[in-house]
Amino acid sequence: MTERTDGRTAGQLAGGQLAETFALRGGAPVRRLGFGTAQLTGGGYWGPRGERADAVAVLRRAVDGGATLIDTADNYGPGLAEELVAEALAPYPAGLTVATKGGVVRTSDSTWHVDGRPERLRAMCEASLRRLRTETIDLYQLHRLDPAVPMEEQIGALDELRREGKIRCIGLDTITAEQLERALSLTGIASVQNRFNLLDRASAEVLKLCETHGLAFLPWFPLANGALTGATASALDSVAGRHGATRGQIALAWLLHRSPVLCPTPGTGSPAHLDENLAAAAIRLSAEDMRGLDALGTPEIDRPTD
């Protein structure tokens, strides 16, 4: 986190107010704490997790609770998560941004491969449009860069879809700082989705680039995927106790305070857990809190690996 001399953290505005929204480049402003749909599908993001009606209800509850960014992907299910989003929320209310991803093909709960051929990206995008019941996808993210296809061809395919009005903004998932700079030289990019959380800060250099260029950073595994245990849990419990919060809420609040471009989209199939996650946006961490939480990331984790 960039050091400050005024007692504010990077995610705060003048006067100590936390930045609650982020304006996507080429898109609409979104509340920084959104909702992800991966947990609405089964193990390995394959098939249903539970009753369809329950998943629909959680999606509606997320929007009713103030989430304006819904993050999904065509390979969650596969296809199921997008269908659930449409069933729950289409026609989409004004101010709601739906993000999805393409470029990864799933054939089982443990088998997937990257396919960034322009014709396949177009086919995936058009299938997502049908499942989401929309004419334009607000934010379409390339789920992985295909090493077998030139970046220019992959980005070019998305740029063409944008010119046709089928997508509004382009995002990239799991990239290095060098790849992001190269992509920015090809076209306008609105977002990045890399792994980043209280314990894993390997994408710190990518985050800095996002700050420089005004790009949203949607961290995946924002709750460290259940790794908040041991000594980390003890440190979290100390901060959580001061705020009457849970460990998970503090982990989310840390992201919101760490940088104004971080827009976490934690997912869950539980209404109670959803409410808990959304309430994290109201937590205001002090400079002392942030120093203690920042110390949980070791130099090795926080050092850029690009």
N, C-alpha and C positions, 0 to 999 in steps of 0.2 A: 504494500500500500504506500502511495506517495506520502512522504512526511509533510505535515502541516505545522504551522506555528500558531494557528488561531484556535486550536482545540477541536476543530471540526474534522470529520473523517471524509474520505473522498466522495462518498455518496451523498453528502449533505450540501445544501444550498446556504447562501448567506443567511445569517440569523439562526443557523442550526437546523433548519427545516429539511427533512429527508426528501429527496427527489422521488415522488410517488409514480411519475409517468415518464415514458420515453417515447420520443417521436421517431418512428421508423423512417428511414430515408426513402422517400417515394411512397410512403404509406401513412397510416393514421397513428396518432398517439395511442399508446397502450399503457395500462397499469403494469408496473414492473413485476409484480408477483402474479404470474399466470397459472395455468393448469395444463398438465401433460396427460396424455391418454394411454400411455403404454401399460399402466397398471390396470386398465379396464380389460385387458386380454389375458390369456392364460400363461402358464409357464413357458419361458422362451419366447414370449410375445406371440404365442400360437393358439388360435382358437379362443373361445370365450372363457372368462374367468368365473363368471357366475350368471345370474339371471340378467337377461338383456334389459329388462325394465329397471333394474337397480343401477346399471351403468348409465342409462338415460337420465335417471333421476339425479345421479351425482353430477353429470355434466350440466344439467339445468341449475343445480344448486351452486355450482362454481360460478356461473354467470350471475345468478341472483346475488351471490356473495361479493360481487364486484370484479371478478376476473374478466378482463377484456382481451386476453391473449390465450387462445387455445392451441396447443401444440400437438400435432399428431403425425402419422407417417403411413404410407401405403402398405408397408410390410408389417405393421402391427395387426396381427390377425391371421394371415394378411388380408387387408381390405376391411376387416371388421371395425377397427377403431374409427376409420373415416365414415363408415356407414352409421355408427353410433352417434358421431358428431352431427351428422345430417338429421338423423331421426330426432335427436334431442333439440337441435337449435335452428334448423332451417325452417322457414326463411330467416336468414341471420339478421339480428337486430342491428341498427345503426350503432357504430362505435365498436363492434366486435371484430377482432382480427383472428382469422383462422389460418394457421400455418401448417403445412404438411411437407413431407419429404419424399423423394424418389431417387432411384439410382441403385437400389439394393433389391435383389430378387431372393425370395425365401421359398424353399421347397420342403422344409420340415422345421420342427422346433429347434433344431441344432444345425441346420444347413442353410447357408446363404452365400451369395456371391455378388460382386459388384458388376454393374453393367452400365457404363456411361456412354454407350453408342448413341449418337443423336436421335436415330429412329426409335430406339428403346426409351430414351428419356421423353420423347414426345408421346409415345404410346402410354407410358406410365402417368404422365401429367394429364392426359385426356381421360384416362380411367379414373384418376382422382377427382377430376371435375365432375364426372358422372356420379361417383359415390357420394361426394360432398354436396351434390345438387346445387351447383353454382356455375356461373359463367366465367368467373374470375377467381383465382386463388390468391388470397391477400399476400401470402409469403410462401414461396416455393423454394425449398432447400435441397441442394444436392447432398444426398445422405452420405456419400463417400465419393471422392475423386477416383476415377478408374485409371490405374497406372498404364493400362493398355491402350488408352485413348488420349490423344493430345488434349491438354486443358482447353486450348482454344476452341476445339470442337464441342466439348461439353458445355463450356460457358456460352459459346455461340448458340447452341441449341436452346438454352434457357433464355438468352437474349431475344431470340426469334419468337419464342412463346410469349415473352413480355410485349414485344412489338405488336403481336396479334391480339393482345388484350386477354390472354388466357391466364397470365400471372401478373401480379402487380409489382412484387418485389422479389429479388433473388437473394437466397442465403446459402451458406456453405457449412457443412458439418465435418468436424474432425480434420482440421487442416493445420499446417504449420504457418509460422509468420511469413516465411518466404513465399509459400503458396498463396497466402492472402494478398501479399503485395503484388504478386503476378496477376492474380485475378482482378484486383482493383485497376490494373493497367489495361484490362480488356473491356471492363464494363462497370456499371454501378452495382455495388453490393450493399445490401441493407443489414445483413446479420451474419453472425458466426455462431455455431453450436458445437462447442468443445467441452470435454470434461473439465470441470473446475469446481472445487468445493473447499471447505475448511482445511482438509488434509491434503488434497491433491491440487497443487498450483503449477503444474508443469506447463500450462498454457498461459503463464503470466505475460510472456512477450506478445502473444496473440492479443491478450486483453489490452495491453498498452496500445497496440495498433488500432484496436477498435475504438479506444478513447480518442486517439489522434484523428481518426477519420469519421467519428460520429456514428459508429456501427453498433447495433445491439449485439450483446453477447448473451446467448441463452445457454447457461451452463447445464450440462446433463450430469446425472447423479448428484444433484445439488445437496442431498443429505448424506453424501459419502456412502450410499448404498449399505447402510447398517454398520459402518465401521467406526462409529462414534462410541467407542468402548474404552475400558482401561483407564490410563492416565488422562486420555483425552476427555473421557466422560466425566472424570472428577473435575477437570478445569471447566468444562461446560456446565456442570451442575452448580459450580460456584457463581457463574454469571447468571444462569437461569434462576437460581434462588433469589437473586437481587431483583429480578424482573417478574417473578411469579410465572415463569414460562417453562416450557419443556426444552430438552436438548435440541430437538429438531427445529423448534421455533428460533432458537438462538443461532443455529447453523444457517437458517434462511435469512435472519436479520443481519448476520455478518456479511452475507453476499450483498444485500441491499446497501449496506454501509460501505462496503469495500470499494465499489465503483458505481457511478451513476449510469453506466451502460449495461450493467449486469441485470438481466431479466430472468430470474429462475422460474421454471414451470414444473414444480413438483407434482407428481401424480399419485392418485390413490383411488381405491374403489370404496372407501369407507367415508360416509358422510361426516362422522365425528372427526376423523383425521383430516378431511378436507377443511372443515371449519378451523381446526387447529393451525393448519398451514396458512390459511388466509389471514388469520389473526396475527401472524408474524410480522405483517406489514406495519402494524401499529407499534412495534417495539422500537424504542430509541436507545441505542447503545451509546455509552459514554466513551470518551477517549481512553479511559482506563480499561473499560471492557474490551475495546478493540485491541489495545496493546496486549492484553492477556490472550485473546483469541488468535491474534496474528502470530504469537509465539508458538502456537501449536503446529504451525507448518515449519518443517525443518528446512535448512538451507538447501539440502539436496532436492526436496520437493518443490521449493519455490524457485529454484534456478531454471531459467528457460531451457528447454531441451530441443528447440527447433534448430 
